[in-house]
Structure formats: structure tokens, C-alpha cells
Amino acid sequence: MKRMIFILPFAFALTAQGAPKSEVESVKLGGYIGTQIDGCIEKRVIGQSVDELIEPFKLQDEVNNRWASEFWGKWIQGAVSSYRYNKSPELLAKIEDAEKKLIATQLPDGYIGDYDTEHQLKGWDVWGRKYTLLGLIKCYRLMGHKEALKAAQRLLDYTITQIGPGTGRHINRCGMYRGMPPLSILEPVTFMYNETGDQRYLDFAKHIVEEMEGAEGPKLLTKADVPVSMRYPLQEGQGWWSFENGQKGYEMMSCYVGLLEMYRLTANAQYLQAALSTWNHIMQEEINITGGACSLECWYGGQRLQQLPTAHTMETCVTFTWMQFCERLHEITGEAKYIDQIERTMYNALMASIKDDHSQIVKYVPLEGFRREGEHQCDVKINCCNANAPRAFAMIPRIAYRTPSESRIDVNLYIPSSAKVKLGKRTIQLEQATHYPQDGQVDITVTPDKETQAQLALRIPGWTPKATVTVNGEEVQGVTTGQYLVIDRTWKAGDKVSLAVDMPSRIVRLEQFVAYERGPVVLARDSRFNDGFVDEVIMPASTQNGTPTLTPATPMPGTWMTFTTPVIHGTYSDRQCDIIQMHLCDFASAGNQWDEKTRYRVWLPLLYEPMYKGGTAINGYW
Ligand SMILES: [Zn+2]
């Protein structure tokens, strides 16, 4: 094993030089979203036993193709992102402890993992190494510990001796699902090249991309124009959980995240194009109303089937990886539409994943029924989603405000918050007061340390029909929904920016089902309201076609938003005189106690009336 001692000073130099001149120095989110993030950090990140995660790496006795080696890397990435947000000394100590204990398990040949020597490279071993590498790199970037970088180098060097160019072994055969799990090691390999400048890592990254296109590989470049659920239709006798299934959702997106990093390194447009095409397919065919996707963890053309009760939908690992895919594309393209999607997923699929006491994160989030605690996996008291989801919660503060250049601040999310932003030599304090999305009013006070010429860019959500922006009471022209409004001016202490977003209520119809939305929030019936059966047919009684009347009501304890809306319900009701006020709450709050005696439902069955052609909008009714 070569010792790359000369690499370390170079890596340090890169880290020091690479420090951005503009950055969000600190941000604090309040309100509902802030509370959920704080709860996740306290219970799921700080509350996690490190020793539990380390144990499999000490035992190194895995012979059954399991994935215990992913938990440490998933958890610590969430921990590092959480620490960057809350700067808790307790959390930092925990991260250092986890880093030290993991490195202590490294074998003389460089291996870090839980697989028995004879069984290395099988099952989820390479996938687990990916998370280990990512975790070590994130530790190094946070704390500058060269031990972490060195451990990552030794693990990667060892891996290259096993599956690198010239070894004759195919990476795409080191796992299931057309090799997508092991091929997703591409992302940390590109990061290792960034950190060290070692050409061998770039060569290995290129080799991984070739393996993607290899004989049995997933062909993520050449099949990028094929719908994601139809790239490898399963033939008779091929199993769902098999090598032949090329539709595994988050493993596929993880590979595209790696390809986007390759695009940043090489500027090869084919990598970006393949990722964009796949993102479009996922958007058009898979992502459901709540911003989640997949059944039994795979693409299945789920968007047009989402109204049907479906097995194991919306794995939280898929939810996180979708947000991650959107985040990387936003970083590269700067397009507001990616934040629109993160916003939808955040308010709905992600917030629905966490139990009301923050003690657990769910594995699957059905659109109807109930949620329940996931199983412990691989003899560790955790599962993939509990380990992974804190990364999604900790992503929110990171994207709420961004500095894409030295003269621009993006305000991406509307959450009561304060942020201290360094913009070149200037420091700008932002205070955001809002009840968004309960209403659409957002007021931002801008306080630079000195009068400053800068751009403040507001994301105007794509789902709103109308928004207006004022600065110190004067309307700003050029507001376009789905785009950033860039306000370029000299900012003085106390300048006030106000954004007023129309918060439309909508009824969405899919075949003989309807769902209610308000702004970015999906609503659901919940049996805890005790106002009828959640599975019963309804007929919305709205004042305008497709626009329901939603009246705010007192929320149930432990829930966020509640509304009532007029409907007739059941097949016996008379549309003239049997209108009731049906309760709806935000989807995330529906069923959030994980009490299996209660039920909730997003897609409500629509009453069929032959007299009115089965549901044509007539006289303000459907
Ligand atoms: Zn999972």
C-alpha cells in the first residue's frame, strides 16, 4: 500500500484556499419547520448510540449480504450537517467520538467495513464503503482532521486494488440492481479527487462511469431518455429484489448525484444531460402530489397510479435522495424549479416521515392508512431511513439562504428565521418574519454592517398564480412566478422587503379521486376529526370550479394546520341539503401519532353521478 504522505499538505492548501468568500455564516429557523428540525437533531442525531453503529465494523463477520455498514456513514453525514446548523458542542463531541471509533476499526490493508474477508465485495459491501468514505470526507471538511482524510484514502486505495481499472473485476457485479449500489461510490471518489488532486482517483471515477455503461451495467447515460420504470422491465422468473431489477429508486438517483459531481470535474455535458433527462422523467412519471415516490423502493410509473392504495410507498431514503438530487441540480443550474420541488417534498413527504414526538422516522409514508415504526435492520437498532433522514432535515437550513456569488444572496425558503450572511467583505443580517405557508406574507429586514450594493434574490414559487414584492413600500416590477426576482440595489440598515404570495386552494382530480392542496401543502382527512369515514366517497361543494373553500379551523393538538371544506358525503346524501363541513389537516400532521387505530387519506374517492356525467363540474360542483 502506497502511503500518500505528500498529498496531505496539498489537501490542506486546497481546503484553506477553497474557503468561500461568501457564505451563510449562521442561520436559525423557527416556526413549525424549525421545531421539526430541532426535534430531529435532538432525538435522531444526538440521541443515536454511536457504539451501536460501530459494532458491525468491529465484528467484521457479515456473510449474508446485509447493509449494516451504511448506518455510520448515513448518520454521521446528518450529524455533520446538523452541527453546521446548530453548532452544538455536545454534537461535535459525538461526531469526533464516532470518527475516532470508526477509524480504530480500519484493518492494516485499509479495509473499513463489516464484511468477513471472504465475503468482501459481495452484497452491500461497496455500497457501505461509499457511506464510510462520504462520512470520513465530511468529518475532514468539518474538523480538518487529517486522520479522517488518511483513513478515507487508505480505504479508497484498498478498494481500487480490488475493483479498480485492470483488476478484471466488474464493479457493477458488486451488488444488486444492475450494480447501481456499488456504482454510486462515484460521488465520494470525485470528492477524494477534489481533496487530494490524486490522478488515480479521477482515473477510478472515469472507470466507474465506464462500468455504468458496461455490458451488465445500468446504462445510466445511454438509457437516460427511457422512463425510469421501463429501463429494465422484469422478465418472467426475475425477482424484484434482484440484480436484474434496474428500477431501484434511490440507488439510481445516488448514481446521478455522482455523475453530477463528474460533470463539475470534467464539464462533460453528457453527464449533466443524462441527469437532467432522468430528473424530467422522474418529475413527469414518478413524483406524487406530496413530493415522494416509489413502491417497494422502485420506480413503477407511480404518478398516474398514486390514488390507489399501494404497497410500501415513499421510502424516506427515496425522499431524501430526491431532495439531494434537486439540490445538486439547483447548485449547478441555479434554476428555481428545483427549490420548488424541495419545498413540496419538505412540507409533505419529509415532514410526514417524522413521528410527532420526533423519536422515529418512518420507513414508508403511505398516502392513506397509517404509519408505523420501521424494523431494526442487520442486527443494529436502527434502519436505513432513521439513519438517512436527518440529512434531509439538516439540508433545509443549508438551502434556506444561499450565496451563489459574491454579490448575491438567494432567499429560497420562507420560514421565520434569521441569517447572518458574509458577502465578500460585508456582513448582512436578514430577519424573516412570516407565517408562510399559513398565509403568503413574508417580511424581510435587511441590515448590512455598512451600506452595500448587492443582489437579494427571492424565489417566487412556481405554484402561485400571483406574487408582489415591495422594497420599503415601493413595488418592484418584473415578478415572474417560478423564477427568482433579483433586487439589485444599495442596501441600508433597516430596509424592508415584503413578498406577498397568493396561496391558492386547489382540488386535484385523478380519475375518480380528488385531493386538496393549499399553496405547497397537501391536505388529508384524518379519522381523529371524528367527522365521518376517511374512505367514504365525497363530492366537493365549491364556490368555483376546482377551487375549494377552505376555512381555517382550530388545529387538533399536535397538528399544524386544519381547515374545513363543504362536501356532500356518501352515496345517500342529497346535494341540495346534505352539505357537511369536512375537516382536513396538512398531510404531514395526518396520522402523526402513528396510532394504528386511526386512519388518514389524501386521495378521496369521488361520488359517481350518472345524471351529471359522473362528476363533471356543474353549478359549482364537480
Ligand atoms: Zn430507507
Residues whose N, C-alpha, C, O or C-beta is under 5 A from the ligand:
A	BS01	ZN	E315 C317 C384 C385
